[in-house]
Amino acid sequence: MIVETKAGRVEGFEENGYHVFLGVPYAAPITPERRFMAPQPVAPWSGVRPAKRLSAVCSQIPTYGPVGKAATSKLDFGTDFLTVNIRTSSLNGSAPVLVWIHGGGYAVGSANEAVLQSGAFAASGIVEVTVNYRLGALGFLHLNDGSPDNRGLLDQIAALEWVRDNIAAFGGDAKRMTFAGRSAGGFSVAAVMAMPKAKGLFAKAMPQSGASTGIATLQDAQKLNRRLLERLQVTEAELIDVPLETLLIAQRDLCNQSYEDHDFERDGSAAMLGVPFVPVIDGISLPGHPEELAAKGEVAQVPMMIGCTTGEYVTHATAQPQDMDFYGAARLLHERVRPMGLTGEEIVSRYRHALPDHSPLGIWRAMAGDLVFQNPATRFAQLHARFQPVYKYLYGTLEADELGAPHGAEVGAVWYRQGMDVNSLPERQRPSDTVFAKAIHDIWVSFIRDEAPRTPVGFWPRFTADKPTVLHADNGDFRLATDPFQDRTNLWKDIPQNHSRRDETS
C-alpha cells in the first residue's frame, strides 16, 4: 500500500492484519556537518520511497553497566536515522495515536528493537509511532558556538510535528496523540512537556519509569563540554571533524566514568543519575527544571499516566558488592545525594529507620531506586495533579529487601500482542503470563483512547498528593492501593534527626 506524506509517497506492507511503514524520515540525515544542528527538514523525493525495512539507528557503544549494555542496539548504524516506524490497523478514519520514545540513558537504544515491533497497539486500533533520535554527544552535548542545546529533544519535537502534519494519511487523529516513553524515554516526555516548542503537539503524556530525572544546569553542561574536549584533545571548532568512532569512544569513556565513579564536583547534578549527556536548562529550548515548571502549571497541560516498577534498581545492583555494609552503602551514595544537600551517612540513617528490615544492599537499592525513578515520578505526579488528571501505577510484586520487578519489566507486557511469538523477544522482555500481559496492554490502550482509563478492577481514581492512589499490577492481580512509595519522598527533605548518623552507618 502507498501513502502520501508531505515530503513524498511511501510504500509499506501488511503484517498480522495491520499496515506497516518502517524507517520513514521525519528529518534530514545527520551528516557530519549536521551533527550539532537543529533537525533539518526532509528533502522531498519523487516517485515512491520503500518503507519496508527498518532504518539505521544512531551510532552507539555499550555503556552504563549491565542495564545499559542490555539496552544497547546491535542493529546497523548510519546517518539517516531520524526516522519513525508506523503501524496502523486502517489507513482510513481517525484513530488515536501513540508516539513512543525509547530508553537507554540518552546514549544507547533505538526505536527499532524487537519489543517495539510487535504491532500491539496497531492491533488494538491505535496508530503507533516509534521514534529514533540523536543520542549522547550528538543529541545532548552543550556547545558554545551557538549550536542549539537539547538536540535529541528537538528531534523528538520534530517527530511530533511530523506526526501532526502526516498522521491523518495513516488513519490517525493528531488531536488525540499520546506522547509516551520508558526510562530515558520517560525522562524525555517530562522534559518535552516543559519545552515551549512542544506546546499543543500532544493531548496526553505517559512517562514510564522516569520523570524529571537527569536535567543539567548550564554550568554542569559546561563542565561536560570541557571534559569531552580534554579527552579528545581538540578545540570546540575542531569537534565537527572528529571521526564519529573516536567521538563515540570518548563519549563512552565519560559515560562509564560518571556512572561508575559518581563525582559531584566534576558532574554537578548529573552525579545523582550518573548519566552525563542529558537535557540542559538553557533558558531557551528548556526554560527551567520540569518540576519547577510543573509546580506553576507551566508544563504541557494534558492528562498524564505515570508509574514505576517495584524494584527499579534490582538489575543495577548486580554491579555492586553483594557483601556491602551500611558504611559502604553510605560511601557509594554520598556523591549522588550531594546535589540535594545531603550526605551518604544522613540518607542511609534515614532509610535504616524507615526500612529496618532491609540489608545494606537492600538499603542501597531502595535509595538509588527512589533517587532516580520513584521519587521523581511521585513528585512530578503530585505537581501535575494540581492542574490535570494524573493516573499513577505500580508494576510488580513488593518483595522484601527492595526486590521486585526490575527496571523495564513491564515493557514486554505493555507491548504484548495476543498471539505473538514471545520467544522472539529478549528474555528480560518476555512475558510469562500472557493473560496478565494482555490486561496490562489493555489498560494502556484505555488511557490512550479515553481520559479516564478502565481497569480490571473498575474505576481508577486520580492520583493527588492528598489521595495518592495507585493501580498496583501485581503478578496477575490488580488492586487499588495507597502508593507505598509516597511517604519515602519525605526522607529526602531537610528533617532534623534525633539520632547519631555516624553510629547508624557503622
Number of C-alpha atoms within 10 A of each C-alpha: 11 17 16 13 17 12 15 15 17 21 17 20 16 14 11 13 12 18 21 25 25 24 26 25 23 27 22 17 20 21 11 14 9 15 20 27 17 20 26 15 14 15 12 10 12 8 8 13 15 16 21 17 14 20 25 19 28 27 25 22 18 22 24 24 17 14 20 19 15 17 20 22 22 16 16 11 14 14 17 18 27 28 27 28 26 26 30 28 25 20 20 12 12 19 26 21 30 30 24 26 25 26 26 22 27 26 33 27 29 29 27 23 19 12 21 23 18 22 27 25 26 25 20 18 20 26 30 30 28 24 26 28 29 28 25 24 26 25 27 24 26 28 19 11 9 9 14 20 27 28 26 26 27 23 23 26 20 22 25 23 17 19 26 19 13 20 24 19 19 27 21 28 20 24 16 20 27 25 28 26 27 27 25 27 25 30 32 30 26 29 26 25 26 27 23 15 15 20 15 13 20 24 20 23 27 30 27 29 29 30 34 26 30 26 25 23 19 16 15 22 28 16 17 24 18 15 17 21 16 12 14 17 11 13 12 15 10 11 18 15 12 13 10 16 12 11 21 20 16 19 26 20 16 20 23 19 17 22 20 15 14 24 20 20 13 14 24 22 27 27 27 28 21 25 26 33 28 30 30 26 22 18 13 14 21 22 14 20 21 26 24 15 18 26 17 13 17 18 22 25 20 18 20 25 24 25 26 30 27 28 27 26 26 20 18 19 19 13 12 14 11 10 9 15 17 22 18 19 24 24 16 19 23 23 24 27 25 18 17 14 9 17 19 22 23 21 22 27 24 20 18 18 13 14 15 11 12 18 18 22 23 22 26 27 25 26 25 23 23 21 20 23 27 27 26 20 27 28 19 22 27 23 21 27 21 16 16 17 20 25 26 26 20 26 26 21 18 17 11 11 19 23 19 20 24 19 25 21 22 27 20 25 24 22 23 30 21 16 8 13 11 19 10 12 17 13 11 14 20 21 22 12 11 19 13 19 23 19 20 25 22 23 16 19 21 16 21 26 19 12 17 18 19 16 19 13 11 10 11 19 18 19 26 21 14 7 12 21 21 24 23 24 21 18 13 14 13 18 14 18 13 13 18 14 15 17 12 18 15 11 17 19 12 10 9 6 10 6 11 11 17 11 10 16 21 11
